[in-house]
Amino acid sequence: MAEPGGCLGAWSGGWLDGALHRASPNVDERPVGEQISLIVLHSISLPPGMFGGDEIERLFTNTLDCDAHPYFDQLRSLRVSAHFLIRRDGALLQFVDCERRARHAGVSRFGEREACNDFSIGIELEGLEGGLFEAAQYAALAMLLPRLAARYPVAAVAGHEHIAPGRKRDPGPGFDWLRLQALLGWPRERFPFLPG
């Protein structure tokens, strides 16, 4: 597994060296000529509020034992993925080649554009919707996002709650957007939903 706070390496196509690669089958091609301009942050824990297991990996690779916990029954037919997952300790996993489209945003809109999966990279943070996140996760984001922005024309960072309001609420009020912006030193324009 990528070491918490470890160094990220070069790119191999759309795969980032230094992340633990766990290829998801839940991918497809982006529309021809589409550019990656948005990063979407999510939160996930399986079962909700439980951290450290391999259930998220199993969900994204279609190997989750849906009989292992009552909550998992509703996930039986779900076929989802994200490009990256950042664990509570800052460890980084990658499930989808950034050049390809992950299934993370669902029905969504950013500005005048719908179908955010077409032009975004999805990053899951291991955490409970509305809960607090760890310093190691902010540090990992502060390493990962500049790498993504150096490779792709990223114009904005948003939460799932911002692109699917009323349907999604993650990462929620426990995520400190101002802290992330300060760590990155990026202009406010890249954070259209920044509070304050």
FENGILIN-V398253 format. One line per field, one symbol per residue. ss: DSSP state (a for helix, b for strand, c for the rest). phi: phi as a letter, one per 30 degrees, with the letter a starting at -180 (. if undefined). Layout:
# FENGILIN-V398253
ss->???
phi->???
This chain:
# FENGILIN-V398253
ss->ccccccccccbbccbbcccbbcccccbbbccccccccbbbbbbbccccccccccaaaaaacccccccccaaaaaaccccccccbbbcccccbbbcccccbbbccccccbbccbbcaaaabbbbbbbccccccccaaaaaaaaaaaaaaaaaccccbbbbaaaacbccbccccccccaaaaaaaacccaaacccccc
phi->.edeiddccdccicccdjcdcbdcdcbaddeeidcdbbcccbbabbeeicbjdcddedddchbdddcdaeddedcecdbbabdbbcdddjdccbcbeddccdcbcidabbiccchdedbbccbccdlcejddcdedddddddddddddddcbddcabbceddcbdicbbcdjdddcddddddddiddeddbdcddj
